[in-house]
Amino acid sequence: MVIEKGSRIAVIGAGISGIAAANVLKKNGFVPIVFEKHEKIGGVWATAYPDVHLQNIYTQYHLSDFDWSFKPDLHPTGAQIMRYLTEAVDRLGLDIRLRHEVLEVQESENGWLIRYENEEGIREEPFAFVLLAAGQYTDGKNLPHFMDQEDFTGKIITERDVTSLDVFDGKRVVVIGYGKSALDMATLAAERSAQVHHVFRAANWLIPEWILGAHFTYALFTRFGNVMMTSWAQPTAMERFLHSKLSFVISSFWDLIQSIVLYQLKRTGRGKDEAAQERLKTLIPEHKILMDFRSSGALGPENYYPLVAEGKILPYRSEIECFSQDAVQLQNGTVIPCDVGVVSTGYLTPAFPFLPDTYRSLLEAEKDGPQLYRHMLHPHIPRLAFAGFNHGYMHVPSAEIATQWLCAYLRGELELPSSAEMERSIEHVREWKRANIKFENARSCAVSTRFQQYIDILLMELEVSPYRKLPNPLAELFSRYEASDYKGVYEEYERARSKRTTTLKTLPLDT
């Protein structure tokens, strides 16, 4: 495929993925126009609940060529992230059209016709290509209906409805779910409510911010830690040998990490009574820690385990049976008096209501979301790609480098394999995820902790070095990778391109 420089590309969604992608498209000579249906940029951050913090640290969450202009918290607040994104958009001069809701995307002879609605009414504009960056976390909260909930006289809300923590003052609160939002809600409510009850079907492993005194990023954001990470693809022969022939080394490493995390959980109950010990036992998962390295994997709030040990948060491993006038009944028979029920059970499977029905059926067929080639392309949907559906723990560089890879394809500098080969690759990655990662509604839309393998493969295909800290081998192995390490990828690609005489090929690796 060749799309001429200067061609207009529609980017749907102005969250951080859409902003990062638009910046890279612009560098490559295209004209990105970003459509955002809400009145603010920021995606999920524009609707975040009070006191929400990023799970990553700030050095790993910014555009590679636009650093923070101010010193945020180590784990930035939602307000700090919104300030950063606003400054980035202003500095980069991106064309972002707020309150422009895309209603329909129709194929045309030369690309797509975007039908959208704004304050002036319904309009249509042609584009050569569409980059869908609407994300899977901005809309579509999962809000199940519980038996007899109409009889309940209190409030049933999601974390999206929490605009002030006053909603918890003096109330008996039941939080349902075990992802990041549920844990945050339980922890925030515990400081203000009469009592917090935390209900979940199964406990998950929480990533502790500190592991034996070291920040968790030294385990998950160094090349050494990522070489040890299991994945559907390993980029080098050495890594493939390690994971295939010496797999016991890998499993022993993660068993050690799991035992340390478990030790720290149990240590919270040291000196507490038997009831506290039993509450903490409720939080011990029954599966291996690697199963929880996924998009909804949560960094444990600092106070969550201590609040459980103190009895300010009472955990229940059960499901909701029904509501009554002033209580929740669990399937195990427990009745919990309740004034506020917070349902934090994740998001709906991604949907694409503005696409043609034929393409919607291809993308919406699986409960765990669409699995894409290189987490960007569907082999049977022309002139359309995805940004942010490679969600990972190093999310912004993943979005940037994937878009640079896409630009190489759009400029005719990268040749894709056949549709049949892309389908085979897609199926391999999907099956691996289903065998090795716990279910979530967007499981297929993520690289999660496999970001290093993913980024490395894309950079290798672009003939740009993935080893961003060389020539210092110790730094390459043991220093934390951060967003700024990927600064200059576009310039490096352009220098290599000027000397290249052949078309780039994709590697025989699945990602």
C-alpha positions in Angstrom: 0.0 0.0 0.0 1.2 3.5 -0.8 -0.5 6.6 0.6 0.9 9.8 -0.6 2.5 12.3 1.8 0.1 15.0 2.6 -2.8 12.6 2.7 -5.4 13.2 5.4 -5.8 10.5 7.9 -8.7 10.4 10.4 -7.7 9.4 13.9 -10.8 8.5 16.0 -10.1 9.2 19.7 -8.1 11.8 21.5 -6.8 9.7 24.4 -3.1 9.3 24.8 -2.9 6.6 22.1 -4.6 8.9 19.6 -2.4 11.8 20.5 0.8 9.7 20.3 -0.3 8.3 17.0 -1.2 11.6 15.5 2.2 13.0 16.4 4.0 10.2 14.6 1.7 10.4 11.6 2.5 14.2 11.4 6.3 13.5 11.5 5.9 11.1 8.6 4.3 13.7 6.4 0.7 12.8 6.8 -2.1 15.1 7.9 -3.8 13.6 10.9 -7.2 15.0 12.0 -8.3 13.7 15.4 -12.0 13.3 16.1 -13.0 13.3 19.8 -16.7 13.0 20.7 -16.2 14.4 24.2 -15.5 17.9 25.2 -12.0 17.1 26.5 -9.0 15.3 25.3 -7.5 12.5 27.5 -9.8 9.6 27.0 -10.2 7.7 30.2 -8.3 10.4 32.2 -10.9 12.9 31.3 -13.6 10.9 33.2 -11.4 9.5 36.0 -12.6 9.4 39.6 -11.1 11.6 42.3 -7.6 10.7 43.6 -6.9 8.3 40.8 -3.2 7.7 40.1 -1.3 6.2 37.2 0.0 2.7 37.9 3.2 3.5 36.0 5.7 6.1 37.1 5.8 9.3 35.2 9.1 8.7 33.4 7.4 5.8 31.6 4.3 7.6 30.6 4.9 10.5 28.2 5.5 11.1 24.5 9.1 10.1 23.8 10.0 13.5 22.4 7.9 15.6 24.8 8.8 15.2 28.5 6.9 16.5 31.5 7.3 20.3 31.8 6.7 20.0 35.6 7.5 17.5 38.3 4.4 15.3 38.9 3.9 12.7 41.6 6.0 9.5 41.1 2.6 7.9 40.1 0.9 11.0 38.5 -2.6 11.9 39.4 -5.3 12.1 36.7 -5.3 15.9 36.9 -1.5 16.0 36.3 -1.9 13.7 33.3 -4.6 15.9 31.9 -2.3 18.9 32.3 0.5 17.1 30.5 -1.7 16.0 27.6 -3.0 19.5 27.2 0.5 21.0 27.0 1.6 18.3 24.6 -1.3 18.9 22.2 -0.6 22.7 22.3 3.1 22.2 21.8 2.8 19.7 18.9 0.1 21.7 17.1 -2.2 18.7 16.5 -5.5 19.2 14.8 -7.9 17.8 17.4 -11.7 18.4 16.9 -13.5 18.1 20.2 -17.3 17.4 20.4 -17.0 15.7 17.0 -18.7 12.3 17.3 -18.1 9.9 14.5 -21.4 8.4 13.4 -20.4 6.3 10.5 -17.3 5.3 8.5 -18.2 4.4 4.9 -15.8 2.9 2.4 -15.2 5.1 -0.7 -13.2 4.6 -3.9 -10.1 6.3 -2.5 -10.4 5.5 1.2 -13.2 6.4 3.7 -16.0 8.9 4.1 -16.3 10.0 7.7 -19.8 11.0 8.8 -19.7 12.9 12.1 -21.8 15.2 14.2 -20.7 18.4 15.9 -22.4 21.6 17.1 -23.2 22.6 13.6 -24.9 19.4 12.7 -24.0 16.3 10.7 -21.1 16.6 8.2 -19.1 14.3 5.9 -15.4 14.4 5.0 -13.2 12.1 2.9 -10.0 10.5 4.2 -7.4 8.3 2.7 -7.0 6.1 5.8 -8.5 5.7 9.3 -6.7 5.0 12.5 -9.0 3.9 15.2 -7.8 5.0 18.6 -11.1 5.1 20.5 -9.7 2.6 23.0 -11.4 0.0 25.2 -11.5 1.9 28.5 -13.2 5.2 27.7 -16.8 3.9 27.4 -18.7 0.8 27.9 -18.5 0.1 31.7 -19.7 -3.4 32.5 -22.8 -2.9 34.8 -24.5 -6.3 35.4 -28.1 -6.4 36.6 -28.6 -8.1 39.9 -31.7 -9.9 41.1 -34.1 -7.6 43.0 -31.8 -4.5 42.7 -35.0 -2.4 42.0 -35.9 -3.0 45.6 -32.7 -1.5 46.9 -33.2 2.0 48.4 -29.5 2.9 48.3 -27.3 3.8 45.4 -25.8 1.3 42.8 -23.0 3.1 40.9 -19.8 2.5 39.0 -16.6 4.3 39.8 -17.4 6.6 36.8 -20.3 8.0 38.9 -17.9 8.9 41.7 -17.2 12.6 41.2 -16.7 13.3 44.9 -15.6 11.0 47.7 -18.4 12.5 49.8 -20.6 9.8 48.4 -19.0 7.4 50.9 -19.3 9.6 54.0 -20.7 7.6 56.9 -22.2 5.0 54.5 -22.1 1.2 54.5 -20.3 0.5 51.2 -20.1 -2.7 49.2 -17.5 -2.7 46.4 -17.8 -5.4 43.8 -14.8 -6.5 41.6 -11.1 -7.0 42.0 -9.4 -4.8 39.3 -7.6 -1.5 39.9 -10.8 0.6 40.1 -12.4 -1.7 42.6 -9.3 -1.7 44.8 -9.1 2.0 44.6 -12.8 2.4 45.5 -12.5 0.1 48.5 -9.3 1.9 49.8 -10.7 5.4 49.2 -14.1 4.6 50.8 -12.5 2.9 53.9 -11.2 6.3 55.1 -14.7 7.9 55.0 -17.4 5.2 55.3 -18.9 3.5 58.2 -17.7 0.1 56.8 -16.4 -1.2 53.5 -17.2 -4.7 52.3 -15.3 -6.0 49.3 -16.9 -8.7 47.2 -15.2 -10.6 44.4 -15.4 -13.9 42.6 -11.7 -14.6 42.8 -8.7 -12.9 44.2 -5.9 -11.7 41.9 -2.2 -11.2 42.4 -1.6 -7.5 43.1 1.7 -6.0 42.0 3.3 -4.5 45.2 4.8 -1.1 44.6 7.9 -2.2 46.5 9.4 -5.7 46.3 11.8 -6.3 49.2 12.6 -2.5 49.2 13.0 -2.2 45.4 10.4 -0.4 43.3 8.4 -2.9 41.2 9.5 -1.2 38.0 13.0 -2.7 38.5 11.4 -6.1 38.0 9.0 -5.3 35.2 10.8 -2.5 33.2 14.3 -3.8 32.8 15.5 -5.8 29.9 16.5 -8.6 32.3 13.0 -8.8 33.8 11.5 -8.8 30.3 13.8 -11.5 29.0 12.4 -13.6 31.8 8.8 -12.8 30.8 6.9 -15.5 29.1 5.4 -14.4 25.8 3.8 -15.6 22.5 7.0 -14.5 20.8 10.6 -14.0 21.8 12.6 -11.7 19.5 16.1 -13.3 19.7 17.5 -16.8 19.3 18.9 -16.6 22.8 15.6 -15.8 24.4 13.8 -18.5 22.4 16.4 -21.0 23.6 16.0 -19.9 27.2 12.2 -20.2 27.1 12.1 -23.5 25.2 15.1 -25.4 26.5 15.6 -23.9 30.0 11.9 -23.2 30.8 12.5 -24.4 34.4 14.7 -21.3 34.9 11.9 -19.1 33.9 9.3 -20.8 36.0 11.6 -20.9 39.0 12.2 -17.1 38.6 8.5 -16.3 38.7 7.9 -18.8 41.5 10.4 -16.8 43.5 8.7 -13.5 42.7 5.3 -15.0 43.6 6.7 -16.3 47.0 8.1 -12.8 47.7 4.7 -11.1 46.9 2.9 -13.7 49.1 5.4 -13.2 51.9 4.7 -9.4 51.8 0.9 -10.0 51.8 1.1 -12.3 54.9 3.5 -10.0 56.6 0.8 -7.4 56.8 -1.0 -9.6 59.3 2.0 -10.0 61.6 0.9 -9.4 65.2 -2.8 -9.3 64.3 -5.5 -11.5 65.6 -6.8 -14.7 64.0 -9.7 -12.8 62.3 -7.2 -10.6 60.5 -5.2 -13.6 59.4 -8.4 -15.2 57.9 -9.3 -12.0 56.1 -5.8 -11.9 54.5 -6.1 -15.5 53.5 -9.2 -14.6 51.5 -6.9 -12.5 49.3 -4.5 -15.2 48.4 -5.1 -16.2 44.7 -5.3 -19.9 43.7 -3.5 -19.4 40.3 0.1 -18.5 39.3 1.1 -14.9 39.3 1.9 -14.9 35.6 -1.8 -15.4 34.8 -2.4 -11.9 36.2 0.1 -10.0 34.1 -2.7 -8.5 31.9 -4.2 -5.2 31.2 -6.5 -5.3 34.3 -3.6 -6.4 36.5 -3.5 -4.0 39.4 -0.7 -2.3 41.3 -1.9 -2.8 44.9 -3.0 0.4 46.6 -0.5 1.0 49.4 -3.1 0.8 52.2 -5.3 -2.0 50.8 -3.8 -5.0 52.7 -3.3 -3.0 55.9 -7.0 -1.9 55.8 -8.1 -5.5 55.4 -5.9 -6.5 58.3 -7.4 -3.8 60.5 -10.9 -4.8 59.5 -11.8 -1.5 57.8 -12.2 -3.5 54.6 -14.0 -6.8 54.9 -13.3 -9.2 52.0 -15.7 -11.8 50.7 -14.8 -14.4 48.0 -18.3 -14.9 46.6 -20.8 -13.5 44.1 -23.9 -11.4 44.5 -27.1 -13.4 44.8 -29.5 -10.5 45.1 -30.3 -7.2 46.6 -33.0 -6.4 49.2 -34.2 -3.0 50.5 -31.1 -2.2 52.5 -28.7 -5.1 52.0 -26.8 -7.3 49.6 -27.0 -11.1 49.9 -24.1 -13.2 48.6 -24.3 -16.6 47.1 -22.6 -18.1 50.2 -25.6 -16.8 52.2 -24.0 -13.8 53.8 -26.2 -10.7 54.1 -24.4 -7.4 54.1 -26.2 -4.2 55.2 -25.5 -1.6 52.5 -26.2 2.0 51.5 -23.9 2.3 48.5 -23.0 -0.5 46.0 -20.0 0.3 43.8 -19.8 -2.0 40.8 -16.3 -2.1 39.4 -16.3 -5.2 37.2 -14.4 -3.9 34.2 -15.4 -2.9 30.8 -17.5 -4.3 28.0 -15.9 -6.1 25.0 -14.8 -3.4 22.5 -17.5 -2.5 20.0 -17.3 -0.5 16.8 -20.8 0.9 16.0 -19.7 3.3 13.3 -18.0 0.7 11.1 -19.8 -1.2 8.3 -21.6 -4.3 9.6 -19.3 -6.7 7.7 -16.3 -5.3 9.5 -18.0 -5.1 12.8 -18.7 -8.8 12.6 -15.0 -9.5 12.1 -14.0 -7.3 15.1 -16.8 -8.1 17.6 -17.0 -11.9 17.2 -14.8 -12.8 20.2 -15.6 -12.1 23.9 -12.0 -11.1 24.6 -11.8 -8.5 21.9 -10.2 -8.4 18.4 -6.8 -9.9 18.0 -5.0 -8.0 15.2 -1.9 -8.6 13.2 0.9 -6.8 15.0 -1.9 -5.7 17.3 -2.7 -3.1 14.6 -4.2 -4.5 11.4 -7.0 -6.8 10.4 -6.1 -8.7 7.2 -9.6 -8.3 5.7 -10.2 -4.6 6.6 -8.4 -2.3 4.1 -7.2 1.2 4.8 -7.9 0.9 8.6 -5.6 0.4 11.5 -5.8 0.5 15.3 -3.8 2.6 17.9 -3.9 1.6 21.5 -5.1 -1.9 20.9 -1.5 -2.9 21.8 -2.1 -1.7 25.4 0.8 -2.5 27.6 2.8 -1.5 30.6 5.0 0.7 28.4 2.0 2.0 26.6 3.0 5.3 25.0 6.2 3.9 23.3 4.2 0.9 22.1 1.7 3.3 20.4 4.4 5.5 18.9 6.5 2.7 17.5 3.5 0.8 16.2 2.4 3.9 14.4 5.9 4.4 12.9 5.7 0.7 11.7 2.3 1.6 10.2 3.8 4.6 8.4 6.5 2.5 6.9 3.7 0.3 5.5 1.6 3.2 4.3 4.6 4.7 2.5 5.2 1.4 0.7 8.5 0.7 2.5 7.3 -2.3 4.4 5.8 -5.4 2.8 3.2 -7.4 4.7 2.8 -11.2 4.5 -0.2 -12.8 2.9 -3.7 -12.6 4.5 -3.5 -16.3 5.2 -0.2 -15.8 7.0 -1.5 -12.9 9.0 -4.5 -14.9 10.0 -2.3 -17.8 11.2 -0.2 -15.4 13.2 -3.3 -13.8 14.8 -4.7 -17.2 15.8 -1.3 -18.2 17.4 -1.2 -15.1 19.6 -4.9 -15.5 20.5 -4.5 -19.1 21.5 -1.4 -18.3 23.6 -3.1 -15.5 25.5 -6.1 -17.7 26.2 -3.9 -20.5 27.6 -1.6 -18.2 29.7 -3.6 -15.1 30.7 -6.8 -14.9 32.7 -9.9 -13.7 30.8 -10.7 -10.1 30.4 -12.9 -8.4 27.9 -10.0 -6.8 26.1 -7.4 -9.6 26.5 -6.7 -9.7 22.8 -6.2 -6.0 22.6 -3.1 -5.9 24.8 0.5 -6.8 25.0 0.5 -6.0 28.8 3.9 -7.1 30.3 5.1 -8.4 27.0 5.7 -4.9 25.8 9.5 -5.3 25.4 9.1 -8.3 23.1 6.5 -6.5 21.1 8.5 -3.2 20.7 11.7 -5.1 20.0 10.1 -7.0 17.1 8.6 -3.9 15.5 11.9 -2.0 15.8 13.8 -5.0 14.3 11.4 -5.0 11.3 12.1 -1.2 10.9 15.8 -1.9 11.1 16.1 0.3 14.1 18.1 -1.0 17.1 15.8 -2.2 19.9 18.7 -1.9 22.4 18.3 1.7 23.5 20.8 1.8 26.3 23.9 0.5 24.5 26.8 0.7 24.4 26.5 0.3 28.2 25.6 -3.4 28.6 24.9 -3.2 32.3 22.5 -0.3 31.8 20.9 -2.3 28.9 20.2 -5.3 31.2 19.5 -3.8 34.5 18.4 -0.1 34.2 14.7 0.7 33.9 13.5 1.3 30.4 11.6 4.6 30.1 9.7 6.5 27.5 12.6 8.8 26.7 14.7 5.7 25.6 12.6 5.7 22.5 13.2 9.3 21.6 14.7 9.6 18.1 13.2 6.4 16.6 11.7 8.3 13.7 15.0 10.1 13.0 16.9 6.8 13.1 14.4 5.2 10.8 14.8 8.0 8.3 18.6 7.8 8.3 18.4 4.0 7.7 15.7 4.5 5.0 17.9 6.9 3.0 20.5 4.2 2.6 18.1 1.3 2.0 17.7 -0.2 -1.5 15.1 -2.9 -0.8 11.7 -3.1 0.8 11.5 -4.1 4.5 10.0 -7.5 5.3 8.2 -8.6 8.4 10.0 -11.2 10.6 8.7 -14.8 10.9 7.6 -14.0 14.5 4.1 -13.6 15.8 3.1 -10.5 17.7 
